[in-house]
Amino acid sequence: MHLAVIRVSGVEFDPEGFADKHGFAPDVSWRAGQPDPVGRVHPHSGFNLTIADEASLAQSVAKVRKWVVQNKLALQTLETWGGTAVLDLALIVDGSDQSTSSVAFSESDLALFVESNLALCVSAYPAQDDN
């Protein structure tokens, strides 16, 4: 599967208030000062929200584009809530056959991200061996 996650955080950010106001159902949220599952203390408040989990990268990119268009106004208000957002797109890399993975966004996609105050991160994960 090809995941796309919106990661929102900020020192003074109210994750529950923002999510409730905009109808988002985060996968996980946290508050500054709370420990994470391994005991590290969060320096910021925030949440993660999966916006695409598709069989192909092209499907995920299309779903991301649609989600950002539909939620552009919410993303534009994040700064007033004390938050910032990053779109994290996961690429699965299979090292066994030396294949590469890549994602390409059009100029209009990138302009949409800028207009929505959305930073972009691409994360590579190794393919899991089913054996």
N, CA, C and O atoms as a GROMACS GRO file, in nm:
protein
  524
    1MET      N    1   0.083  -0.118   0.000
    1MET     CA    2   0.000   0.000   0.000
    1MET      C    3   0.088   0.125   0.000
    1MET      O    4   0.202   0.122   0.047
    2HIS      N    5   0.035   0.232  -0.052
    2HIS     CA    6   0.106   0.359  -0.058
    2HIS      C    7   0.032   0.459   0.029
    2HIS      O    8  -0.080   0.500  -0.002
    3LEU      N    9   0.097   0.496   0.139
    3LEU     CA   10   0.035   0.583   0.239
    3LEU      C   11   0.071   0.728   0.218
    3LEU      O   12   0.181   0.760   0.172
    4ALA      N   13  -0.023   0.814   0.252
    4ALA     CA   14   0.003   0.959   0.262
    4ALA      C   15  -0.058   1.003   0.393
    4ALA      O   16  -0.176   0.978   0.422
    5VAL      N   17   0.024   1.070   0.474
    5VAL     CA   18  -0.017   1.111   0.607
    5VAL      C   19   0.007   1.261   0.622
    5VAL      O   20   0.112   1.312   0.585
    6ILE      N   21  -0.092   1.330   0.678
    6ILE     CA   22  -0.075   1.470   0.715
    6ILE      C   23  -0.030   1.470   0.860
    6ILE      O   24  -0.097   1.415   0.947
    7ARG      N   25   0.085   1.533   0.885
    7ARG     CA   26   0.139   1.545   1.021
    7ARG      C   27   0.130   1.692   1.060
    7ARG      O   28   0.194   1.778   1.000
    8VAL      N   29   0.050   1.720   1.163
    8VAL     CA   30   0.026   1.857   1.207
    8VAL      C   31   0.081   1.872   1.348
    8VAL      O   32   0.056   1.787   1.433
    9SER      N   33   0.155   1.981   1.373
    9SER     CA   34   0.208   2.002   1.508
    9SER      C   35   0.239   2.148   1.532
    9SER      O   36   0.249   2.229   1.439
   10GLY      N   37   0.254   2.180   1.660
   10GLY     CA   38   0.292   2.314   1.701
   10GLY      C   39   0.302   2.320   1.853
   10GLY      O   40   0.234   2.244   1.922
   11VAL      N   41   0.385   2.409   1.903
   11VAL     CA   42   0.404   2.422   2.047
   11VAL      C   43   0.274   2.458   2.116
   11VAL      O   44   0.241   2.400   2.220
   12GLU      N   45   0.200   2.552   2.061
   12GLU     CA   46   0.074   2.599   2.121
   12GLU      C   47  -0.049   2.544   2.049
   12GLU      O   48  -0.160   2.593   2.069
   13PHE      N   49  -0.030   2.443   1.966
   13PHE     CA   50  -0.137   2.388   1.882
   13PHE      C   51  -0.237   2.308   1.967
   13PHE      O   52  -0.198   2.236   2.059
   14ASP      N   53  -0.366   2.322   1.934
   14ASP     CA   54  -0.474   2.247   1.998
   14ASP      C   55  -0.522   2.140   1.899
   14ASP      O   56  -0.612   2.167   1.819
   15PRO      N   57  -0.465   2.019   1.904
   15PRO     CA   58  -0.499   1.919   1.802
   15PRO      C   59  -0.646   1.876   1.804
   15PRO      O   60  -0.707   1.861   1.698
   16GLU      N   61  -0.702   1.858   1.923
   16GLU     CA   62  -0.841   1.814   1.930
   16GLU      C   63  -0.936   1.923   1.880
   16GLU      O   64  -1.031   1.894   1.807
   17GLY      N   65  -0.911   2.048   1.920
   17GLY     CA   66  -0.996   2.159   1.877
   17GLY      C   67  -0.995   2.177   1.727
   17GLY      O   68  -1.100   2.194   1.665
   18PHE      N   69  -0.875   2.172   1.668
   18PHE     CA   70  -0.862   2.189   1.523
   18PHE      C   71  -0.930   2.073   1.450
   18PHE      O   72  -1.006   2.094   1.356
   19ALA      N   73  -0.902   1.950   1.495
   19ALA     CA   74  -0.961   1.832   1.430
   19ALA      C   75  -1.113   1.835   1.440
   19ALA      O   76  -1.182   1.807   1.341
   20ASP      N   77  -1.167   1.869   1.557
   20ASP     CA   78  -1.312   1.875   1.574
   20ASP      C   79  -1.375   1.981   1.484
   20ASP      O   80  -1.477   1.956   1.420
   21LYS      N   81  -1.313   2.099   1.479
   21LYS     CA   82  -1.368   2.209   1.399
   21LYS      C   83  -1.376   2.173   1.251
   21LYS      O   84  -1.469   2.214   1.182
   22HIS      N   85  -1.278   2.096   1.204
   22HIS     CA   86  -1.270   2.068   1.060
   22HIS      C   87  -1.316   1.926   1.024
   22HIS      O   88  -1.304   1.885   0.909
   23GLY      N   89  -1.367   1.853   1.121
   23GLY     CA   90  -1.422   1.720   1.093
   23GLY      C   91  -1.318   1.614   1.063
   23GLY      O   92  -1.346   1.517   0.993
   24PHE      N   93  -1.196   1.631   1.115
   24PHE     CA   94  -1.091   1.533   1.094
   24PHE      C   95  -1.094   1.429   1.205
   24PHE      O   96  -1.128   1.460   1.319
   25ALA      N   97  -1.058   1.306   1.172
   25ALA     CA   98  -1.049   1.198   1.270
   25ALA      C   99  -0.905   1.146   1.269
   25ALA      O  100  -0.875   1.048   1.200
   26PRO      N  101  -0.816   1.211   1.346
   26PRO     CA  102  -0.674   1.171   1.343
   26PRO      C  103  -0.653   1.026   1.384
   26PRO      O  104  -0.728   0.969   1.462
   27ASP      N  105  -0.547   0.967   1.327
   27ASP     CA  106  -0.505   0.832   1.365
   27ASP      C  107  -0.451   0.832   1.507
   27ASP      O  108  -0.473   0.738   1.584
   28VAL      N  109  -0.381   0.939   1.541
   28VAL     CA  110  -0.322   0.955   1.674
   28VAL      C  111  -0.304   1.104   1.699
   28VAL      O  112  -0.278   1.182   1.607
   29SER      N  113  -0.319   1.144   1.825
   29SER     CA  114  -0.291   1.284   1.862
   29SER      C  115  -0.217   1.283   1.994
   29SER      O  116  -0.220   1.185   2.068
   30TRP      N  117  -0.150   1.392   2.022
   30TRP     CA  118  -0.070   1.403   2.144
   30TRP      C  119  -0.062   1.547   2.188
   30TRP      O  120  -0.091   1.639   2.111
   31ARG      N  121  -0.022   1.567   2.310
   31ARG     CA  122  -0.004   1.701   2.369
   31ARG      C  123   0.142   1.719   2.409
   31ARG      O  124   0.209   1.625   2.451
   32ALA      N  125   0.189   1.842   2.396
   32ALA     CA  126   0.325   1.874   2.442
   32ALA      C  127   0.338   1.835   2.588
   32ALA      O  128   0.248   1.860   2.669
   33GLY      N  129   0.450   1.774   2.620
   33GLY     CA  130   0.476   1.734   2.758
   33GLY      C  131   0.436   1.590   2.789
   33GLY      O  132   0.478   1.535   2.891
   34GLN      N  133   0.354   1.530   2.702
   34GLN     CA  134   0.315   1.390   2.723
   34GLN      C  135   0.423   1.297   2.667
   34GLN      O  136   0.485   1.328   2.565
   35PRO      N  137   0.444   1.184   2.733
   35PRO     CA  138   0.540   1.087   2.677
   35PRO      C  139   0.479   1.010   2.560
   35PRO      O  140   0.358   0.983   2.557
   36ASP      N  141   0.564   0.974   2.465
   36ASP     CA  142   0.519   0.888   2.356
   36ASP      C  143   0.529   0.743   2.402
   36ASP      O  144   0.571   0.717   2.515
   37PRO      N  145   0.492   0.647   2.318
   37PRO     CA  146   0.491   0.506   2.361
   37PRO      C  147   0.627   0.452   2.409
   37PRO      O  148   0.631   0.355   2.485
   38VAL      N  149   0.737   0.514   2.367
   38VAL     CA  150   0.869   0.467   2.414
   38VAL      C  151   0.927   0.557   2.523
   38VAL      O  152   1.043   0.541   2.561
   39GLY      N  153   0.846   0.652   2.573
   39GLY     CA  154   0.888   0.732   2.687
   39GLY      C  155   0.947   0.868   2.657
   39GLY      O  156   0.976   0.943   2.750
   40ARG      N  157   0.965   0.902   2.531
   40ARG     CA  158   1.017   1.036   2.497
   40ARG      C  159   0.904   1.137   2.515
   40ARG      O  160   0.789   1.109   2.482
   41VAL      N  161   0.938   1.254   2.566
   41VAL     CA  162   0.838   1.358   2.590
   41VAL      C  163   0.819   1.441   2.462
   41VAL      O  164   0.916   1.488   2.402
   42HIS      N  165   0.693   1.457   2.422
   42HIS     CA  166   0.663   1.536   2.303
   42HIS      C  167   0.691   1.684   2.329
   42HIS      O  168   0.640   1.739   2.426
   43PRO      N  169   0.772   1.749   2.244
   43PRO     CA  170   0.796   1.892   2.259
   43PRO      C  171   0.682   1.977   2.203
   43PRO      O  172   0.669   2.095   2.238
   44HIS      N  173   0.599   1.919   2.117
   44HIS     CA  174   0.488   1.988   2.051
   44HIS      C  175   0.360   1.906   2.066
   44HIS      O  176   0.364   1.786   2.094
   45SER      N  177   0.247   1.972   2.048
   45SER     CA  178   0.119   1.903   2.037
   45SER      C  179   0.093   1.877   1.889
   45SER      O  180   0.143   1.950   1.803
   46GLY      N  181   0.016   1.773   1.858
   46GLY     CA  182  -0.011   1.747   1.718
   46GLY      C  183  -0.094   1.625   1.694
   46GLY      O  184  -0.146   1.562   1.787
   47PHE      N  185  -0.107   1.591   1.565
   47PHE     CA  186  -0.175   1.469   1.526
   47PHE      C  187  -0.125   1.423   1.390
   47PHE      O  188  -0.066   1.499   1.314
   48ASN      N  189  -0.150   1.294   1.363
   48ASN     CA  190  -0.126   1.235   1.232
   48ASN      C  191  -0.260   1.191   1.176
   48ASN      O  192  -0.344   1.136   1.247
   49LEU      N  193  -0.280   1.217   1.047
   49LEU     CA  194  -0.405   1.184   0.980
   49LEU      C  195  -0.374   1.119   0.846
   49LEU      O  196  -0.319   1.184   0.757
   50THR      N  197  -0.408   0.992   0.830
   50THR     CA  198  -0.388   0.923   0.703
   50THR      C  199  -0.492   0.973   0.605
   50THR      O  200  -0.613   0.969   0.632
   51ILE      N  201  -0.445   1.022   0.489
   51ILE     CA  202  -0.538   1.074   0.388
   51ILE      C  203  -0.542   0.987   0.263
   51ILE      O  204  -0.629   1.004   0.179
   52ALA      N  205  -0.448   0.893   0.251
   52ALA     CA  206  -0.449   0.799   0.138
   52ALA      C  207  -0.380   0.671   0.180
   52ALA      O  208  -0.279   0.673   0.251
   53ASP      N  209  -0.434   0.561   0.137
   53ASP     CA  210  -0.376   0.428   0.160
   53ASP      C  211  -0.422   0.344   0.041
   53ASP      O  212  -0.518   0.268   0.050
   54GLU      N  213  -0.350   0.358  -0.068
   54GLU     CA  214  -0.394   0.302  -0.196
   54GLU      C  215  -0.298   0.196  -0.249
   54GLU      O  216  -0.182   0.188  -0.207
   55ALA      N  217  -0.347   0.115  -0.342
   55ALA     CA  218  -0.268   0.007  -0.400
   55ALA      C  219  -0.155   0.059  -0.489
   55ALA      O  220  -0.050  -0.004  -0.499
   56SER      N  221  -0.176   0.174  -0.552
   56SER     CA  222  -0.072   0.228  -0.640
   56SER      C  223  -0.035   0.369  -0.595
   56SER      O  224  -0.113   0.441  -0.533
   57LEU      N  225   0.087   0.405  -0.630
   57LEU     CA  226   0.135   0.539  -0.599
   57LEU      C  227   0.052   0.644  -0.673
   57LEU      O  228   0.021   0.750  -0.617
   58ALA      N  229   0.016   0.616  -0.797
   58ALA     CA  230  -0.065   0.712  -0.875
   58ALA      C  231  -0.200   0.735  -0.808
   58ALA      O  232  -0.249   0.848  -0.804
   59GLN      N  233  -0.261   0.629  -0.754
   59GLN     CA  234  -0.388   0.645  -0.684
   59GLN      C  235  -0.371   0.728  -0.558
   59GLN      O  236  -0.455   0.812  -0.526
   60SER      N  237  -0.261   0.706  -0.487
   60SER     CA  238  -0.237   0.785  -0.365
   60SER      C  239  -0.218   0.932  -0.398
   60SER      O  240  -0.272   1.019  -0.330
   61VAL      N  241  -0.141   0.961  -0.502
   61VAL     CA  242  -0.117   1.100  -0.542
   61VAL      C  243  -0.250   1.166  -0.580
   61VAL      O  244  -0.274   1.281  -0.543
   62ALA      N  245  -0.334   1.096  -0.654
   62ALA     CA  246  -0.464   1.152  -0.692
   62ALA      C  247  -0.551   1.178  -0.569
   62ALA      O  248  -0.619   1.280  -0.561
   63LYS      N  249  -0.548   1.086  -0.474
   63LYS     CA  250  -0.627   1.103  -0.352
   63LYS      C  251  -0.574   1.219  -0.268
   63LYS      O  252  -0.651   1.294  -0.209
   64VAL      N  253  -0.441   1.234  -0.262
   64VAL     CA  254  -0.380   1.346  -0.191
   64VAL      C  255  -0.425   1.477  -0.253
   64VAL      O  256  -0.467   1.569  -0.182
   65ARG      N  257  -0.417   1.486  -0.384
   65ARG     CA  258  -0.457   1.609  -0.455
   65ARG      C  259  -0.602   1.645  -0.421
   65ARG      O  260  -0.631   1.760  -0.388
   66LYS      N  261  -0.691   1.547  -0.428
   66LYS     CA  262  -0.832   1.571  -0.399
   66LYS      C  263  -0.851   1.616  -0.254
   66LYS      O  264  -0.928   1.708  -0.228
   67TRP      N  265  -0.782   1.550  -0.159
   67TRP     CA  266  -0.796   1.584  -0.018
   67TRP      C  267  -0.747   1.727   0.009
   67TRP      O  268  -0.812   1.802   0.081
   68VAL      N  269  -0.633   1.763  -0.049
   68VAL     CA  270  -0.578   1.898  -0.026
   68VAL      C  271  -0.673   2.003  -0.084
   68VAL      O  272  -0.697   2.105  -0.020
   69VAL      N  273  -0.726   1.980  -0.203
   69VAL     CA  274  -0.822   2.075  -0.261
   69VAL      C  275  -0.943   2.091  -0.169
   69VAL      O  276  -0.988   2.203  -0.143
   70GLN      N  277  -0.996   1.979  -0.119
   70GLN     CA  278  -1.114   1.984  -0.034
   70GLN      C  279  -1.087   2.047   0.103
   70GLN      O  280  -1.179   2.098   0.167
   71ASN      N  281  -0.962   2.043   0.149
   71ASN     CA  282  -0.930   2.091   0.284
   71ASN      C  283  -0.833   2.209   0.285
   71ASN      O  284  -0.770   2.239   0.386
   72LYS      N  285  -0.822   2.275   0.171
   72LYS     CA  286  -0.730   2.387   0.157
   72LYS      C  287  -0.757   2.498   0.259
   72LYS      O  288  -0.663   2.550   0.320
   73LEU      N  289  -0.882   2.534   0.280
   73LEU     CA  290  -0.913   2.642   0.375
   73LEU      C  291  -0.873   2.603   0.518
   73LEU      O  292  -0.820   2.686   0.592
   74ALA      N  293  -0.898   2.480   0.556
   74ALA     CA  294  -0.857   2.434   0.690
   74ALA      C  295  -0.706   2.443   0.704
   74ALA      O  296  -0.656   2.492   0.806
   75LEU      N  297  -0.633   2.397   0.604
   75LEU     CA  298  -0.486   2.402   0.609
   75LEU      C  299  -0.437   2.547   0.617
   75LEU      O  300  -0.339   2.576   0.686
   76GLN      N  301  -0.504   2.637   0.546
   76GLN     CA  302  -0.463   2.777   0.548
   76GLN      C  303  -0.484   2.842   0.685
   76GLN      O  304  -0.418   2.941   0.717
   77THR      N  305  -0.574   2.787   0.767
   77THR     CA  306  -0.598   2.845   0.900
   77THR      C  307  -0.506   2.788   1.007
   77THR      O  308  -0.508   2.835   1.121
   78LEU      N  309  -0.428   2.688   0.973
   78LEU     CA  310  -0.344   2.622   1.074
   78LEU      C  311  -0.254   2.718   1.150
   78LEU      O  312  -0.237   2.704   1.271
   79GLU      N  313  -0.198   2.814   1.080
   79GLU     CA  314  -0.106   2.908   1.147
   79GLU      C  315  -0.177   2.983   1.260
   79GLU      O  316  -0.117   3.008   1.364
   80THR      N  317  -0.303   3.018   1.240
   80THR     CA  318  -0.376   3.089   1.346
   80THR      C  319  -0.404   2.997   1.464
   80THR      O  320  -0.430   3.045   1.575
   81TRP      N  321  -0.400   2.868   1.444
   81TRP     CA  322  -0.417   2.769   1.550
   81TRP      C  323  -0.282   2.733   1.615
   81TRP      O  324  -0.278   2.656   1.711
   82GLY      N  325  -0.174   2.789   1.563
   82GLY     CA  326  -0.041   2.760   1.617
   82GLY      C  327   0.021   2.634   1.562
   82GLY      O  328   0.112   2.577   1.623
   83GLY      N  329  -0.027   2.588   1.446
   83GLY     CA  330   0.025   2.464   1.390
   83GLY      C  331   0.082   2.480   1.251
   83GLY      O  332   0.060   2.580   1.183
   84THR      N  333   0.155   2.379   1.210
   84THR     CA  334   0.206   2.366   1.074
   84THR      C  335   0.177   2.224   1.028
   84THR      O  336   0.162   2.133   1.109
   85ALA      N  337   0.170   2.205   0.896
   85ALA     CA  338   0.138   2.073   0.842
   85ALA      C  339   0.242   2.027   0.742
   85ALA      O  340   0.297   2.105   0.664
   86VAL      N  341   0.268   1.897   0.746
   86VAL     CA  342   0.358   1.832   0.652
   86VAL      C  343   0.284   1.715   0.589
   86VAL      O  344   0.223   1.634   0.659
   87LEU      N  345   0.289   1.705   0.458
   87LEU     CA  346   0.239   1.589   0.387
   87LEU      C  347   0.354   1.490   0.377
   87LEU      O  348   0.456   1.520   0.315
   88ASP      N  349   0.338   1.373   0.437
   88ASP     CA  350   0.442   1.270   0.433
   88ASP      C  351   0.391   1.157   0.345
   88ASP      O  352   0.296   1.087   0.379
   89LEU      N  353   0.457   1.140   0.231
   89LEU     CA  354   0.420   1.036   0.135
   89LEU      C  355   0.520   0.921   0.146
   89LEU      O  356   0.640   0.941   0.132
   90ALA      N  357   0.469   0.802   0.172
   90ALA     CA  358   0.555   0.685   0.190
   90ALA      C  359   0.580   0.613   0.058
   90ALA      O  360   0.487   0.583  -0.016
   91LEU      N  361   0.707   0.588   0.031
   91LEU     CA  362   0.746   0.507  -0.084
   91LEU      C  363   0.801   0.374  -0.032
   91LEU      O  364   0.880   0.372   0.062
   92ILE      N  365   0.760   0.266  -0.093
   92ILE     CA  366   0.812   0.134  -0.057
   92ILE      C  367   0.924   0.102  -0.156
   92ILE      O  368   0.904   0.106  -0.277
   93VAL      N  369   1.040   0.071  -0.102
   93VAL     CA  370   1.158   0.044  -0.184
   93VAL      C  371   1.196  -0.102  -0.167
   93VAL      O  372   1.219  -0.148  -0.055
   94ASP      N  373   1.203  -0.175  -0.277
   94ASP     CA  374   1.240  -0.316  -0.274
   94ASP      C  375   1.386  -0.327  -0.312
   94ASP      O  376   1.421  -0.313  -0.429
   95GLY      N  377   1.472  -0.351  -0.215
   95GLY     CA  378   1.615  -0.358  -0.238
   95GLY      C  379   1.661  -0.486  -0.304
   95GLY      O  380   1.775  -0.493  -0.350
   96SER      N  381   1.576  -0.588  -0.310
   96SER     CA  382   1.621  -0.718  -0.361
   96SER      C  383   1.652  -0.715  -0.511
   96SER      O  384   1.740  -0.788  -0.557
   97ASP      N  385   1.582  -0.633  -0.585
   97ASP     CA  386   1.608  -0.630  -0.729
   97ASP      C  387   1.664  -0.495  -0.775
   97ASP      O  388   1.663  -0.464  -0.894
   98GLN      N  389   1.712  -0.417  -0.680
   98GLN     CA  390   1.773  -0.288  -0.710
   98GLN      C  391   1.678  -0.193  -0.783
   98GLN      O  392   1.723  -0.104  -0.856
   99SER      N  393   1.549  -0.211  -0.763
   99SER     CA  394   1.453  -0.121  -0.826
   99SER      C  395   1.449   0.011  -0.751
   99SER      O  396   1.490   0.021  -0.635
  100THR      N  397   1.399   0.112  -0.818
  100THR     CA  398   1.385   0.242  -0.755
  100THR      C  399   1.238   0.279  -0.748
  100THR      O  400   1.155   0.228  -0.824
  101SER      N  401   1.208   0.368  -0.657
  101SER     CA  402   1.073   0.421  -0.645
  101SER      C  403   1.084   0.572  -0.654
  101SER      O  404   1.180   0.631  -0.603
  102SER      N  405   0.987   0.633  -0.718
  102SER     CA  406   0.988   0.779  -0.723
  102SER      C  407   0.844   0.828  -0.731
  102SER      O  408   0.753   0.754  -0.769
  103VAL      N  409   0.828   0.952  -0.694
  103VAL     CA  410   0.698   1.016  -0.705
  103VAL      C  411   0.721   1.152  -0.770
  103VAL      O  412   0.817   1.222  -0.737
  104ALA      N  413   0.634   1.188  -0.861
  104ALA     CA  414   0.646   1.317  -0.929
  104ALA      C  415   0.517   1.396  -0.907
  104ALA      O  416   0.407   1.346  -0.929
  105PHE      N  417   0.534   1.519  -0.863
  105PHE     CA  418   0.420   1.610  -0.850
  105PHE      C  419   0.431   1.715  -0.958
  105PHE      O  420   0.540   1.762  -0.990
  106SER      N  421   0.318   1.751  -1.014
  106SER     CA  422   0.315   1.855  -1.118
  106SER      C  423   0.340   1.992  -1.055
  106SER      O  424   0.333   2.009  -0.933
  107GLU      N  425   0.368   2.089  -1.140
  107GLU     CA  426   0.385   2.226  -1.091
  107GLU      C  427   0.258   2.274  -1.024
  107GLU      O  428   0.264   2.347  -0.924
  108SER      N  429   0.142   2.235  -1.077
  108SER     CA  430   0.016   2.278  -1.016
  108SER      C  431  -0.006   2.211  -0.880
  108SER      O  432  -0.063   2.272  -0.790
  109ASP      N  433   0.038   2.085  -0.865
  109ASP     CA  434   0.031   2.019  -0.734
  109ASP      C  435   0.117   2.094  -0.633
  109ASP      O  436   0.073   2.122  -0.522
  110LEU      N  437   0.240   2.126  -0.673
  110LEU     CA  438   0.330   2.196  -0.582
  110LEU      C  439   0.277   2.334  -0.547
  110LEU      O  440   0.289   2.378  -0.432
  111ALA      N  441   0.218   2.402  -0.644
  111ALA     CA  442   0.158   2.533  -0.616
  111ALA      C  443   0.041   2.518  -0.518
  111ALA      O  444   0.024   2.602  -0.429
  112LEU      N  445  -0.038   2.413  -0.534
  112LEU     CA  446  -0.148   2.387  -0.442
  112LEU      C  447  -0.096   2.365  -0.300
  112LEU      O  448  -0.153   2.416  -0.204
  113PHE      N  449   0.012   2.290  -0.286
  113PHE     CA  450   0.071   2.266  -0.154
  113PHE      C  451   0.118   2.398  -0.093
  113PHE      O  452   0.096   2.421   0.026
  114VAL      N  453   0.181   2.482  -0.172
  114VAL     CA  454   0.228   2.612  -0.122
  114VAL      C  455   0.109   2.698  -0.080
  114VAL      O  456   0.111   2.758   0.028
  115GLU      N  457   0.007   2.705  -0.164
  115GLU     CA  458  -0.113   2.784  -0.131
  115GLU      C  459  -0.182   2.733  -0.005
  115GLU      O  460  -0.249   2.809   0.064
  116SER      N  461  -0.164   2.604   0.025
  116SER     CA  462  -0.227   2.541   0.141
  116SER      C  463  -0.136   2.540   0.263
  116SER      O  464  -0.170   2.481   0.366
  117ASN      N  465  -0.019   2.605   0.252
  117ASN     CA  466   0.080   2.608   0.361
  117ASN      C  467   0.120   2.467   0.403
  117ASN      O  468   0.135   2.439   0.522
  118LEU      N  469   0.138   2.380   0.306
  118LEU     CA  470   0.166   2.240   0.331
  118LEU      C  471   0.308   2.207   0.285
  118LEU      O  472   0.341   2.219   0.167
  119ALA      N  473   0.392   2.164   0.380
  119ALA     CA  474   0.526   2.118   0.347
  119ALA      C  475   0.517   1.975   0.295
  119ALA      O  476   0.417   1.907   0.316
  120LEU      N  477   0.622   1.930   0.228
  120LEU     CA  478   0.623   1.798   0.167
  120LEU      C  479   0.742   1.718   0.216
  120LEU      O  480   0.855   1.768   0.221
  121CYS      N  481   0.716   1.594   0.252
  121CYS     CA  482   0.821   1.500   0.293
  121CYS      C  483   0.794   1.369   0.221
  121CYS      O  484   0.679   1.324   0.214
  122VAL      N  485   0.897   1.307   0.167
  122VAL     CA  486   0.885   1.175   0.107
  122VAL      C  487   0.971   1.081   0.189
  122VAL      O  488   1.091   1.102   0.203
  123SER      N  489   0.908   0.977   0.244
  123SER     CA  490   0.978   0.880   0.328
  123SER      C  491   0.987   0.747   0.255
  123SER      O  492   0.888   0.701   0.196
  124ALA      N  493   1.105   0.685   0.258
  124ALA     CA  494   1.124   0.555   0.195
  124ALA      C  495   1.127   0.447   0.301
  124ALA      O  496   1.194   0.460   0.404
  125TYR      N  497   1.055   0.340   0.275
  125TYR     CA  498   1.049   0.226   0.367
  125TYR      C  499   1.085   0.100   0.289
  125TYR      O  500   1.045   0.085   0.173
  126PRO      N  501   1.160   0.010   0.351
  126PRO     CA  502   1.192  -0.115   0.280
  126PRO      C  503   1.068  -0.202   0.265
  126PRO      O  504   0.981  -0.205   0.352
  127ALA      N  505   1.062  -0.271   0.153
  127ALA     CA  506   0.952  -0.366   0.131
  127ALA      C  507   0.965  -0.478   0.232
  127ALA      O  508   1.076  -0.519   0.266
  128GLN      N  509   0.853  -0.526   0.278
  128GLN     CA  510   0.856  -0.637   0.374
  128GLN      C  511   0.861  -0.768   0.300
  128GLN      O  512   0.790  -0.790   0.202
  129ASP      N  513   0.945  -0.856   0.349
  129ASP     CA  514   0.957  -0.990   0.292
  129ASP      C  515   0.846  -1.075   0.350
  129ASP      O  516   0.836  -1.090   0.472
  130ASP      N  517   0.762  -1.131   0.265
  130ASP     CA  518   0.648  -1.211   0.311
  130ASP      C  519   0.687  -1.353   0.349
  130ASP      O  520   0.601  -1.432   0.389
  131ASN      N  521   0.814  -1.388   0.336
  131ASN     CA  522   0.858  -1.523   0.371
  131ASN      C  523   0.871  -1.542   0.519
  131ASN      O  524   0.907  -1.651   0.565
   0.00000   0.00000   0.00000
